[in-house]
Amino acid sequence: MARIVIENCAVATVDAGSTEYASGHAVVAGNLIESVGPGRAPADLTDVVRRVDGTGHLLTPGLVNTHHHFYQWLTRGLAQDAILFDWLVALYPVWSRIDDRLVHAAALGSTAALLKSGCTTAMDHHYVFPRGGGDILGAEIEAVAELGMRFTATRGSMSRGASEGGLPPDSAVERTEDILTASEEAVDRWHDPSFGSMLHIAVAPCSPFSVTSELMREAAELARRKGVRLHTHGSETAEEEQFCRELFGMGPTDYFESVGWLGEDVWMAHCVHMGDSDIAKFAATGTGVAHCPSSNARLAAGIARVPDMLAAGVPVGLGVDGTASNESGELGTELRNALLINRLHGRPDALTARQALRLGTMGGATVLGRQSEIGSIEPGKLADLALWRIDGVLHSSIADPVAALTMGALPPLALLLVDGRPVVEQGHLVRADEESIARTCAAAARNLAARG
């Protein structure tokens, strides 16, 4: 079996014991991690097709993105000074004009940004399916496969339009029966539950203010019958909490509990406005959280209580969120933003450098239900690895390699492996031309804007 050896680098395994090596190695055999340890790799290894000298570099697990909206790559920089509800109202009419060709272009741009920032596994929450838009979910799955990232695609949905008290326009919603049929078809068509799978499907109604309780209940029943995970937005803003209390007579967490949406197979984006009882319910049920610090700041949503969630045992990972509320689209920068934002309440140790790295790796893997496959550098796990250069001008004087990654500027990415295959080399995509993607995305954004 062909082997890749990476050695002479600092290694942060993010295993259960947070094992680190000041100078260590990792051996990849096929698509699996064969060994990791201190010092150089064994000299007598056979079938070594590549030996990487990692001097001046840090090796970590590939980053895991737990919440995104790829299609929003085409509407970045709009509604710049709006809170969530106003931002959505401004952009829903634009998003309701997308189709599969535009989504393919947006997914190329989003995937490129994620890969170039060290992300090896991502999920996408797509919930806008205009009539006549073509095979939208298939288009983004195809784009991600082209660039080589591990993927959890979700068949999202909106069913409560403005005429029924929801936020999206009626033209942007679907019928419940159509959503459930399409969701089941997506699972049957694409979901691969095998070890090492490159593609999972999850069921993902959009949010309490855009779907009916009927859809929430039936989507949960469908997902559990098919053995896939559930995802939605939850407790993102104060306005959402007020909406839930006015419409349902209870707060978001109690509402989710009432429709069967707490459990180890569920994760929710944001969870900013959570009280002690909410956090306790998430911890008791194993419900996961996708923490999106940059988007929460961009939309003035608030600061999620991540340190308290972690202390209670809530599974927490990092998310970019849609690139129309996080214009960089990078996951690597969320390590630093999570660490800094969670200290703003005056706790200098609220989140440490290593906790930030764990959020972006094992935390995300756990939230997506893939902790036995990815998220740490351990023998037998999938070879999804990131090699960061930390001896350049921006990082060479930072004594702690993990702090260089999570507290400093995002280091240049020397090598990114997904399933044992290089997808980024020296900061550039291996499987696609970046300038071509840039031109495609610019043209798609102009096309979408012209449809107004």
Secondary structure by P-SEA (a helix, b strand, c coil): cbbbbbccbbbbccccccccccccbbbbccccccccccccccccccccccccccccccccccbbbccccccccccccccccccaaaaaaacaaaaaaccaaaaaaaaaaaaaaaaaacccccccccccccccccaaaaaaaaaaaaacccccccbbbbcccccccccccccccccaaaaaaaaaaaaaccccccccccbbbbbbccccccccaaaaaaaaaaaaaabbbbbbbccccaaaaaaaaaaccccaaaaaaaaccccccccccccccccaaaaaaaaaabbbbbccaaaaaaacccccaaaaaaaaccbbbbbbccccccccccccaaaaaaaaaaacccccccccaaaaaaaacaaaaaaacccccccccccccccbbbbbbcccccccccccccccccccccccccbbbccccccccccccccccaaaaaaaaaaaaaaaaacc
